[in-house]
C-alpha cells in the first residue's frame, strides 16, 4: 500500500474495528453466522480498497466496483442485524453513519475514475 493511507481506507479501518467490537457482543450462533459475514465483507472491502490504491489505471475501477457491491451488501446485513436485535440502536446508527460516509467517498472515487 502507499506510504500514506487514503481517507477511505482510514474510515473503513475504523469501521472494521467498531464492527468487530459489536460482533463480539452478539450471541454465539449469530456471531458465527451473520457476524462472520459482516466481518468478512468488511475485510473484502478493505482488500479491494488497498488493491485499487496500488492498481494500474485499467484495474482500479474493477476493484472499486467490487468494493462498492460489498459495501451495499454490508449495509443490508447491518440493517438485518439491527432489525433482529443483534445490535443496539446507538451502535447501529454509528456503524450505519460510517458506512454511509464510506459509500459517499467510494462513490466519489468511482465517478472520478469513470471520468479518466
C-alpha positions in Angstrom: 0.0 0.0 0.0 1.1 3.6 -0.4 3.0 5.3 2.3 0.0 7.3 3.4 -3.4 5.8 3.9 -6.3 7.2 2.0 -9.2 8.8 3.9 -11.4 6.0 2.7 -9.1 3.3 4.0 -8.9 5.1 7.4 -12.7 5.3 7.6 -13.1 1.6 6.6 -10.4 0.5 9.0 -12.0 2.4 11.9 -15.4 0.9 10.9 -13.9 -2.6 10.9 -12.7 -2.2 14.5 -16.1 -0.9 15.6 -17.8 -3.7 13.8 -15.6 -6.3 15.4 -16.4 -4.9 18.8 -20.2 -5.1 18.0 -20.0 -8.6 16.6 -18.1 -9.8 19.7 -21.3 -9.0 21.8 -23.6 -11.0 19.6 -25.0 -14.4 20.8 -22.7 -17.2 19.7 -24.9 -18.6 16.9 -25.4 -15.1 15.4 -21.7 -14.2 15.8 -20.6 -17.2 13.8 -23.2 -16.7 11.0 -24.3 -13.1 10.4 -21.4 -11.6 12.4 -18.9 -13.6 10.4 -20.5 -12.5 7.1 -20.4 -8.8 8.3 -16.7 -9.1 9.2 -15.8 -11.0 6.0 -17.5 -8.4 3.7 -15.8 -5.6 5.6 -12.4 -7.3 5.0 -13.2 -7.8 1.3 -14.0 -4.0 1.0 -10.6 -3.2 2.7 -8.8 -5.6 0.5 -10.3 -4.0 -2.6 -9.5 -0.5 -1.4 -5.9 -1.5 -1.0 -5.8 -3.2 -4.3 -7.4 -0.1 -6.0 -4.9 2.2 -4.4 -2.0 0.2 -5.9 -3.6 -1.0 -9.2 -2.9 0.4 -12.6 -5.5 2.6 -14.3 -7.3 -0.3 -16.0 -7.8 -2.5 -12.9 -8.6 0.3 -10.4 -12.2 0.7 -11.5 -12.8 -3.1 -11.2 -11.6 -3.1 -7.6 -13.6 -0.1 -6.7 -16.8 -1.5 -8.2 -16.3 -4.8 -6.3 -15.8 -2.8 -3.0 -18.9 -0.9 -3.8 -21.0 -4.0 -4.3 -19.7 -5.5 -1.0 -20.4 -2.2 0.8 -24.0 -2.3 -0.4 -24.4 -5.9 0.8 -22.8 -4.9 4.1 -25.4 -2.2 4.6 -28.2 -4.7 4.1 -26.6 -7.2 6.5 -26.1 -4.5 9.1 -29.7 -3.4 8.8 -30.8 -7.1 9.2 -28.6 -7.4 12.3 -30.3 -4.4 13.8 -33.8 -5.5 12.9 -33.3 -8.9 14.6 -32.0 -7.0 17.7 -28.3 -8.1 17.5 -27.1 -4.5 17.7 -28.4 -1.8 20.0 -29.7 1.3 18.2 -26.7 3.5 19.2 -24.2 1.1 17.8 -26.2 0.5 14.7 -26.6 4.3 14.0 -22.9 4.9 14.4 -22.0 2.0 12.1 -24.6 2.9 9.6 -23.4 6.5 9.6 -19.8 5.4 9.0 -20.9 3.1 6.1 -22.9 6.0 4.5 -19.8 8.2 4.7 -17.6 5.4 3.3 -20.1 4.9 0.5 -20.0 8.5 -0.5 -16.2 8.5 -0.5 -16.1 5.3 -2.6 -18.8 6.6 -5.0 -16.8 9.8 -5.5 -13.7 7.8 -6.3 -15.6 5.7 -8.8 -17.0 8.8 -10.5 -13.6 10.3 -10.7 -12.2 7.1 -12.3 -15.0 7.0 -14.8 -14.0 10.5 -16.0 -10.4 9.5 -16.7 
